[in-house]
């Protein structure tokens, strides 16, 4: 098959994935669409150079050059976005408040099935929360826990720029020595540091709550230490965790000290590099850094 036809097929498939992801808001579909778009830009740009006799080089050389050029262009875009976030008034670790609106669960069949599954497995809702991330955009969170209060499941609904809504899960267990064990599938770039007593396993491509719960329980069963029941309500626990994250990341150089943030921004240059690196690994490999 000739290259122009391959490019056309790739463009149509990329548009199809883009339309599909507007409904699903799936990071897996997004990764496939990004790679396909990169392929279209690389091969298509190289073919245009040959068709218009702009450069007299083999197709693979031109494709590689466009590939690198797109990498540099997207790197610049991501770096500028990180810099803008650093100097913006939006909080990196937003505070949670009780959600009294009664709208913590989007009325969509796929989300309602998640709620019914949690109830069927003995989890009960203990609190509905929300956190403003800027511009009247809120993360809506519904927290469930098992009967013994040893395991909490945090269901977070993420609004997307295209109007779709995605859902992520965070499973938390506390040990008697104060260690916190977290298994989640968040795909929001973090790049920072966790406290020494936190053990976080991030699985951004695992979109199944039953699968994520199975992975978390395997981790916990292998600990060989006692577990502690949650003694405080989710809002207090999450806000305390947010303050601890801010403090740890300030001490370790990911964030600038409070007094310097207005002048230099919230994120240090080293921190910006870490965020940029994690954006790339998440966007194109579906992987986040491992913390335990």
C-alpha positions as CSV (number, residue, x, y, z in Angstrom):
1,X,0.0,0.0,0.0
2,X,1.3,3.4,-0.9
3,X,2.3,5.8,1.8
4,X,-0.4,8.5,1.1
5,X,-3.1,5.9,1.7
6,X,-1.4,4.7,4.9
7,X,-1.3,8.3,6.1
8,X,-5.0,8.8,5.2
9,X,-6.0,5.7,7.1
10,X,-4.0,6.8,10.1
11,X,-5.6,10.2,10.1
12,X,-9.1,8.7,10.0
13,X,-8.3,6.2,12.8
14,X,-6.8,9.1,14.9
15,X,-10.0,11.1,14.4
16,X,-12.1,8.0,15.4
17,X,-10.1,7.6,18.6
18,X,-10.4,11.3,19.4
19,X,-14.2,11.1,19.0
20,X,-14.3,7.9,21.0
21,X,-12.3,9.4,23.9
22,X,-14.7,12.4,24.1
23,X,-17.2,9.9,25.5
24,X,-14.9,7.5,27.4
25,X,-12.2,9.9,28.7
26,X,-9.9,6.9,28.8
27,X,-6.1,7.4,29.3
28,X,-5.5,4.2,27.3
29,X,-7.4,5.5,24.3
30,X,-5.6,8.8,24.7
31,X,-2.2,7.1,24.6
32,X,-3.1,5.3,21.4
33,X,-4.3,8.5,19.8
34,X,-1.2,10.4,20.8
35,X,1.1,7.8,19.3
36,X,-1.0,7.6,16.1
37,X,-1.0,11.4,15.8
38,X,2.8,11.4,16.2
39,X,3.1,8.9,13.4
40,X,0.8,10.9,11.1
41,X,2.8,14.1,11.8
42,X,6.2,12.4,11.2
43,X,5.3,10.4,8.1
44,X,3.0,13.1,6.7
45,X,5.4,15.9,7.2
46,X,8.2,13.9,5.6
47,X,6.0,13.0,2.6
48,X,5.0,16.7,2.1
49,X,8.7,17.7,2.1
50,X,9.3,15.1,-0.7
51,X,6.2,16.0,-2.7
52,X,7.1,19.7,-2.8
53,X,10.9,19.0,-3.3
54,X,11.7,20.9,-0.1
55,X,14.5,18.5,1.1
56,X,16.3,15.9,-0.9
57,X,16.7,13.2,1.7
58,X,15.3,9.7,2.2
59,X,11.8,9.4,3.7
60,X,13.0,7.7,6.9
61,X,15.5,10.6,7.5
62,X,12.9,13.2,7.0
63,X,10.4,11.2,9.2
64,X,13.0,11.0,12.0
65,X,13.7,14.8,11.7
66,X,9.9,15.6,12.0
67,X,9.6,13.1,14.8
68,X,12.3,14.9,16.8
69,X,10.8,18.3,15.8
70,X,7.4,17.3,17.2
71,X,9.1,16.1,20.4
72,X,10.8,19.4,20.9
73,X,7.6,21.4,20.1
74,X,5.5,19.4,22.5
75,X,8.3,19.6,25.1
76,X,8.2,23.4,24.8
77,X,4.4,23.4,25.2
78,X,4.5,21.2,28.3
79,X,7.3,23.2,29.8
80,X,5.3,26.5,29.3
81,X,2.2,24.8,30.8
82,X,4.1,23.7,33.9
83,X,5.6,27.2,34.3
84,X,2.1,28.7,34.0
85,X,0.8,26.3,36.6
86,X,3.6,27.2,38.9
87,X,2.8,30.9,38.9
88,X,-1.0,30.5,38.8
89,X,-3.2,30.9,41.8
90,X,-4.5,27.3,41.5
91,X,-3.5,25.1,44.4
92,X,-1.3,22.1,43.8
93,X,-2.7,20.4,46.9
94,X,-6.3,21.6,47.1
95,X,-8.4,21.4,50.3
96,X,-11.4,19.2,50.5
97,X,-14.8,20.2,51.7
98,X,-18.0,18.3,52.3
99,X,-20.1,18.1,49.2
100,X,-23.7,18.9,50.2
101,X,-25.0,19.4,46.7
102,X,-26.0,15.7,46.3
103,X,-24.3,15.5,42.9
104,X,-21.2,13.4,43.8
105,X,-22.2,10.7,41.3
106,X,-22.7,11.5,37.6
107,X,-25.9,10.1,36.3
108,X,-24.4,7.7,33.8
109,X,-24.9,3.9,33.7
110,X,-21.2,3.1,33.8
111,X,-20.7,5.2,37.0
112,X,-23.8,3.9,38.7
113,X,-22.6,0.3,38.1
114,X,-19.5,1.2,40.0
115,X,-21.6,2.4,43.0
116,X,-23.7,-0.8,42.9
117,X,-20.6,-2.9,42.8
118,X,-19.1,-1.2,45.9
119,X,-22.3,-1.8,47.8
120,X,-22.5,-5.4,46.8
121,X,-19.0,-6.0,48.1
122,X,-19.8,-4.6,51.6
123,X,-18.4,-1.1,51.2
124,X,-20.5,1.8,52.5
125,X,-20.2,5.5,51.7
126,X,-18.8,7.5,54.6
127,X,-18.5,11.0,53.0
128,X,-18.9,12.9,49.8
129,X,-16.3,15.6,49.2
130,X,-15.2,18.2,46.6
131,X,-12.1,20.2,46.0
132,X,-11.8,23.3,43.8
133,X,-8.8,23.0,41.4
134,X,-9.4,26.5,39.9
135,X,-11.8,28.3,37.7
136,X,-14.9,26.9,39.4
137,X,-13.8,23.4,38.4
138,X,-14.2,20.8,41.1
139,X,-13.0,17.4,41.8
140,X,-15.9,15.4,43.2
141,X,-14.9,12.6,45.5
142,X,-17.0,9.8,47.1
143,X,-15.3,7.9,49.9
144,X,-16.3,4.3,50.8
145,X,-14.9,2.0,53.4
146,X,-15.3,-1.6,54.4
147,X,-17.2,-2.8,57.5
148,X,-14.0,-3.0,59.6
149,X,-12.8,0.5,58.5
150,X,-9.5,-1.0,57.4
151,X,-9.8,-0.1,53.7
152,X,-11.0,3.1,52.2
153,X,-11.9,3.5,48.5
154,X,-11.8,7.0,47.2
155,X,-13.7,7.4,43.9
156,X,-12.7,10.7,42.2
157,X,-14.5,12.1,39.2
158,X,-12.3,14.2,36.9
159,X,-13.9,16.7,34.5
160,X,-12.2,16.8,31.1
161,X,-11.7,19.8,28.9
162,X,-14.0,18.3,26.2
163,X,-16.9,18.0,28.7
164,X,-16.5,14.3,29.4
165,X,-16.0,12.9,32.9
166,X,-13.5,10.2,33.9
167,X,-13.2,8.3,37.1
168,X,-10.2,7.3,39.1
169,X,-9.8,5.2,42.3
170,X,-7.5,5.4,45.2
171,X,-7.4,2.5,47.8
172,X,-5.9,3.3,51.2
173,X,-4.9,1.2,54.2
174,X,-3.1,2.2,57.4
175,X,-0.7,0.0,59.3
176,X,-0.4,0.1,63.1
177,X,3.0,1.7,62.8
178,X,1.4,4.7,60.9
179,X,2.5,3.6,57.4
180,X,0.0,4.5,54.7
181,X,-0.4,2.1,51.7
182,X,-2.0,3.5,48.6
183,X,-2.9,1.8,45.3
184,X,-4.5,4.1,42.7
185,X,-4.9,4.6,39.0
186,X,-4.6,8.3,38.9
187,X,-3.0,9.6,35.6
188,X,-2.5,13.2,36.7
189,X,1.2,14.0,36.6
190,X,2.6,14.5,40.1
191,X,6.4,14.3,39.9
192,X,6.9,15.2,43.6
193,X,7.8,13.2,46.7
194,X,5.8,11.2,49.1
195,X,6.5,11.0,52.9
196,X,8.8,8.2,53.9
197,X,6.0,6.3,55.6
198,X,3.8,6.3,52.5
199,X,4.0,3.4,50.0
200,X,2.2,4.3,46.8
201,X,1.7,2.0,43.8
202,X,0.3,3.9,40.9
203,X,-1.4,1.9,38.0
204,X,-2.7,4.5,35.6
205,X,-3.6,2.0,32.9
206,X,-5.6,-0.2,35.3
207,X,-9.1,1.1,34.8
208,X,-10.9,-1.7,36.5
209,X,-11.8,-1.2,40.2
210,X,-12.1,-5.0,40.9
211,X,-8.6,-5.5,39.5
212,X,-7.2,-2.6,41.4
213,X,-8.8,-3.9,44.6
214,X,-7.3,-7.3,44.0
215,X,-3.8,-5.7,43.6
216,X,-4.2,-3.7,46.7
217,X,-5.3,-6.6,48.8
218,X,-2.3,-8.7,47.6
219,X,0.0,-5.9,48.7
220,X,-1.6,-5.7,52.1
221,X,-1.6,-9.5,52.6
222,X,2.1,-9.6,52.0
223,X,2.9,-7.0,54.6
224,X,3.0,-9.3,57.6
225,X,2.1,-6.5,60.0
226,X,-1.1,-5.4,61.7
227,X,-3.6,-3.0,60.2
228,X,-5.2,0.0,61.9
229,X,-8.8,1.2,61.4
230,X,-9.3,4.7,60.2
231,X,-10.1,6.8,63.2
232,X,-10.9,10.2,61.5
233,X,-13.4,11.1,58.8
234,X,-12.1,11.3,55.2
235,X,-12.1,15.1,54.9
236,X,-9.8,15.5,57.9
237,X,-7.6,12.7,56.8
238,X,-7.3,14.0,53.2
239,X,-6.7,17.6,54.2
240,X,-4.0,16.5,56.7
241,X,-2.4,14.4,53.9
242,X,-2.4,17.4,51.6
243,X,-0.7,19.6,54.2
244,X,1.9,16.8,54.7
245,X,2.6,16.5,51.0
246,X,3.1,20.3,50.7
247,X,5.5,20.3,53.7
248,X,7.5,17.3,52.4
249,X,7.8,18.6,48.9
250,X,8.9,22.0,50.2
251,X,11.6,20.4,52.4
252,X,12.9,18.2,49.6
253,X,13.1,21.0,47.0
254,X,10.2,20.2,44.7
255,X,8.3,23.3,45.9
256,X,9.7,26.7,46.7
257,X,9.3,27.9,50.3
258,X,6.0,29.7,51.0
259,X,7.7,33.1,51.2
260,X,9.3,32.8,47.8
261,X,6.3,31.4,45.8
262,X,4.9,34.7,44.9
263,X,8.1,35.8,43.2
264,X,9.5,32.4,41.9
265,X,6.4,30.4,41.5
266,X,5.3,27.3,43.5
267,X,7.5,24.7,41.7
268,X,11.3,24.8,41.6
269,X,13.2,24.2,38.4
270,X,14.1,20.7,39.6
271,X,10.4,20.1,40.3
272,X,9.4,21.3,36.9
273,X,11.8,18.9,35.3
274,X,10.3,16.0,37.3
275,X,6.7,17.0,36.3
276,X,7.8,17.3,32.6
277,X,9.3,13.8,32.7
278,X,6.3,12.3,34.3
279,X,4.0,14.0,31.7
280,X,5.9,12.2,29.0
281,X,5.9,8.8,30.7
282,X,2.2,9.0,31.4
283,X,1.1,10.4,28.1
284,X,3.1,8.0,25.9
285,X,3.9,5.0,28.1
286,X,1.0,5.0,30.6
287,X,3.5,4.6,33.4
288,X,4.2,6.6,36.5
289,X,7.1,6.5,38.9
290,X,7.1,3.7,41.4
291,X,7.3,4.7,45.0
292,X,7.7,1.4,46.8
